[in-house]
Amino acid sequence: MRPRIGITARLRRSVQSHAVHQAYVEQVARAGGVPIIIPFGDEKLCEPILSALDGLLLTGGEDIDPAHAAGTPRQEGYDYHPERDAFELRLVELALDAGMPTLGICRGCQVLHVAAGNRLIPHIPDETDGSVSHRLSVSESSRHRVELVAGGEVARAYGERSLLVTSYHHQGLAMPERADPRWRATAHSDDSLVEAIEFTGDSWVVGVLWHPELPAAPDPAGGADPLISAFVSAAGRRNV
């Protein structure tokens, strides 16, 4: 049976609609999964929603409200959706408890990081020398290289140690002074920022700050991105 992959939605307030970029849906389907959209709402729905899934994909979107992010400073001029934050943080808590394969993309990676009790870098250009552009503007993505750590799920999926990625974020992962043994960093950009994290437990849980659903070098044969394929395969093994 094809694994059922829950894909979190964002709220388009201007039209009062939940929405998901079509690339997430297309990539999951290409990888052999059944894409199921998850609109956020009452946290009491998280458990019954997850019970119907084999894997959880946390998508991109607005910044996480600093109230959830361990003292991350609030940024002026940015839109926050604290209801979505609370809902997705509860989803992550339950998914980790259940050993459910989980992939966090961009904001989704940040949700995983915050769920582990960490704070975020509020605005990357304020913290780096600008040698790497993590996005061109609020409406334009960028491309840059990431170095992958050998032995990690990300490096295993791509079979590479260096990868050109599509990037569209201005917040980063502030790593704790004392490393959390439950998580490890498995990719870095050339400005030394962490670009991917992985759970060290038995379940397949990966967060990446770039957008694998929008690969910088798409498969000419129309196949799925290797990391998304690895995630869907992990979800498929869970429902055997």
Summary of the structure (lengths in Angstrom):
residues: 240
radius of gyration: 16.5
end to end distance: 8.1
largest distance: 48.6
contacts: 790
relative contact order: 0.18
helix: 29%
strand: 26%
